Amino acid sequence: MDARVLAVAEQLLLIERELRAQGWWSDQSPSEASMASQQPFCVDSMAFEQWLQWIFLPRMKHLLETEAELPTVSGIQPMAEQVYGQRMGQARELIRLLGAFDQLIAGAT
């Protein structure tokens, strides 16, 4: 397994840990209709942290587990900055972690 894949896997764990630390992790999944949204980040059907937990993290973990090709571009940090603009202090670490993920996906160090 190459170093980039290991780094992405570690970053996903850090993102999950931060969601849990903030109390933004849920034991109840969104409805099937919410999960089927065609809008970017499911903005019409769920909160951003729900999208991270129920869509983003599982999809990325699936790519890693199946050794599929990782995306080469990600823009999750700007979305997080927009979503958490009024709660920047509380969300600062999650935003930082998402930015580091974006950089890993882009191949930046």
HUKAQUI-V252572 format. One line per field, one symbol per residue. phi: phi as a letter, one per 30 degrees, with the letter a starting at -180 (. if undefined). psi: psi as a letter, one per 30 degrees, with the letter a starting at -180 (. if undefined). Layout:
phi = ???
psi = ???
This chain:
phi = .dddddddedddddddededddiccbdcdddeddddecdehhedbadeddeedccdddddddeddchddddcbbbdeedddddcedbeddcedddddddddeddddidc
psi = kleeeeeeeeeeeeeeeeeeefggkkfkllleeefgkfkkghffflleeeeeefdeeeeeeeeeeghlkllfkkheeeeeeeegefheeegeeeeeeeeeeeeeefgl.
